[in-house]
Amino acid sequence: MALLAALPLTVIPFLIYNVLALFGGPGLSFQSEMFSIPMVSGAIFAMTFADLLVAGSLILLFFEILKATKIGKAALIDHILSVLVFVAYLVEFLILPQAATSLFFILMVISLVDVIAGFSISITGARRDVTFGSGEGPY
């Protein structure tokens, strides 16, 4: 169960993108309209699958940042796995033509923010936990 808690949430959009981009049928598209809402102004607000994927990824990033505030072995494993997820994004972006899209790039940047925020928060927290000396003396 601890390993499951250490799994980075940014892997979820990565898997969703890959399933749809690599194995999706002709009826499935990132530009498919999921829903639309008529606004008071008379305009129509339309949400595509790509928009929902980015919005969902940002929500998952928030929870990843909350997870980064914890300390322990699970947090270290989470950081390592987050780096691996980012590397997977980067390699796929550079190698696969299906991943050379702005949507995939934005998801990759969200994964990068997860890596940077996770390490930054952990380092800041560790700095507060470190004490030097016995607490006596002028320094």
TIDREN-804083 format. One line per 5 residues: their letters; for each residue x, y, z of C-alpha. Coordinates in pm, 1 decimal, m for minus. Layout:
N
a) X:Y:Z ~ ...;
This chain:
139
malla) 0.0:0.0:0.0 ~ 291.2:236.4:72.8 ~ 424.3:182.2:m277.9 ~ 85.3:271.7:m422.6 ~ 81.7:593.5:m215.6;
alplt) 431.4:676.1:m346.7 ~ 317.5:641.8:m708.8 ~ 322.9:986.9:m870.6 ~ m21.2:1103.1:m977.5 ~ 126.1:1261.7:m1291.0;
vipfl) 152.0:913.2:m1437.6 ~ m227.8:907.8:m1478.9 ~ m244.2:1173.9:m1756.4 ~ 61.7:1010.2:m1915.0 ~ m120.0:676.9:m1935.2;
iynvl) m445.5:834.4:m2055.0 ~ m263.6:1023.3:m2331.6 ~ m74.7:713.1:m2443.2 ~ m382.9:493.3:m2449.5 ~ m575.0:745.3:m2656.0;
alfgg) m287.9:854.2:m2885.1 ~ m140.0:511.7:m2950.9 ~ m440.5:280.3:m2928.7 ~ m739.5:510.2:m2974.2 ~ m985.3:440.0:m3248.9;
pglsf) m1091.2:677.8:m3524.8 ~ m1384.3:812.1:m3318.3 ~ m1161.0:914.4:m3028.8 ~ m977.8:1244.5:m3044.8 ~ m826.8:1493.4:m2805.1;
qsemf) m1027.7:1763.3:m2981.5 ~ m1358.6:1585.1:m2921.1 ~ m1601.9:1813.7:m2745.2 ~ m1692.6:1667.9:m2408.5 ~ m1962.0:1920.3:m2318.6;
sipmv) m2073.0:2276.6:m2385.3 ~ m2250.2:2531.2:m2169.5 ~ m2440.0:2833.4:m2298.0 ~ m2320.7:3143.0:m2114.4 ~ m2523.1:3447.4:m2008.7;
sgaif) m2331.5:3654.0:m2264.9 ~ m2468.3:3434.7:m2541.6 ~ m2134.1:3264.7:m2605.8 ~ m2099.4:2888.6:m2590.2 ~ m1833.3:2752.4:m2354.0;
amtfa) m1704.9:2424.5:m2501.8 ~ m1469.0:2187.0:m2322.8 ~ m1263.1:1938.6:m2523.9 ~ m1102.6:1619.7:m2396.4 ~ m760.8:1788.6:m2417.1;
dllva) m883.7:2075.7:m2199.8 ~ m1019.6:1831.8:m1943.1 ~ m692.4:1637.8:m1944.1 ~ m490.5:1953.5:m1872.3 ~ m733.6:2067.9:m1601.4;
gslil) m728.7:1723.3:m1440.4 ~ m349.6:1717.0:m1456.9 ~ m329.7:2050.1:m1275.5 ~ m554.8:1914.8:m1000.9 ~ m332.3:1606.8:m972.3;
lffei) m27.4:1837.7:m955.9 ~ m183.7:2010.4:m655.5 ~ m215.9:1677.0:m474.4 ~ 140.4:1585.8:m572.5 ~ 264.6:1907.5:m413.9;
lkatk) 70.9:1822.1:m98.1 ~ 234.1:1478.0:m98.3 ~ 576.8:1643.8:m127.7 ~ 534.0:1801.5:216.1 ~ 557.0:1460.1:382.5;
igkaa) 888.0:1313.8:488.5 ~ 1005.0:955.6:498.8 ~ 1090.7:667.4:273.3 ~ 765.3:689.7:76.3 ~ 838.9:1055.7:m5.5;
lidhi) 1183.9:963.7:m134.9 ~ 1037.8:687.6:m351.0 ~ 773.9:933.7:m477.1 ~ 1045.9:1181.2:m581.5 ~ 1242.4:912.4:m763.5;
lsvlv) 931.8:788.1:m942.8 ~ 834.8:1146.9:m1033.3 ~ 1172.4:1190.7:m1201.5 ~ 1120.2:864.2:m1389.9 ~ 775.7:978.9:m1505.7;
fvayl) 925.6:1306.1:m1630.7 ~ 1202.9:1117.4:m1811.5 ~ 937.3:896.9:m1974.2 ~ 751.2:1210.4:m2086.7 ~ 1072.3:1362.2:m2224.4;
vefli) 1185.4:1051.0:m2410.4 ~ 841.6:997.8:m2559.1 ~ 818.2:1364.6:m2661.0 ~ 1150.5:1342.5:m2843.3 ~ 1100.8:1002.3:m3005.9;
lpqaa) 732.7:938.6:m3083.6 ~ 552.5:1145.8:m3346.5 ~ 221.0:1096.2:m3160.9 ~ 372.5:1280.3:m2861.5 ~ 494.8:1582.9:m3056.7;
tslff) 188.4:1788.0:m2969.2 ~ 130.7:2096.3:m2757.5 ~ m98.9:1895.2:m2529.2 ~ 172.9:1641.0:m2454.7 ~ 426.2:1921.7:m2405.0;
ilmvi) 199.2:2089.8:m2146.8 ~ 155.0:1758.3:m1965.1 ~ 533.9:1716.0:m1968.5 ~ 580.8:2063.7:m1819.2 ~ 329.8:1976.6:m1545.1;
slvdv) 540.3:1668.4:m1469.9 ~ 854.9:1883.8:m1459.9 ~ 689.4:2123.6:m1214.4 ~ 604.1:1819.7:m999.6 ~ 971.1:1715.5:m994.0;
iagfs) 1104.1:2063.0:m918.0 ~ 838.8:2141.4:m657.0 ~ 884.4:1805.6:m487.5 ~ 1257.3:1846.8:m444.4 ~ 1228.8:2215.3:m350.2;
isitg) 969.4:2147.5:m82.2 ~ 1165.6:1852.1:54.6 ~ 1490.3:2048.1:69.8 ~ 1319.4:2342.1:241.0 ~ 1158.3:2109.2:494.0;
arrdv) 1484.2:1926.2:557.5 ~ 1665.2:2255.0:613.7 ~ 1420.9:2338.7:892.0 ~ 1469.3:1998.9:1057.5 ~ 1848.1:2019.7:1071.9;
tfgsg) 2001.4:2156.6:1390.1 ~ 2371.7:2212.5:1440.9 ~ 2550.0:2188.7:1774.2 ~ 2401.1:2150.3:2118.7 ~ 2212.3:2475.8:2115.7;
egpy) 2453.5:2634.9:2364.6 ~ 2708.4:2900.9:2292.6 ~ 2716.1:3226.0:2097.5 ~ 2644.5:3064.6:1758.5;
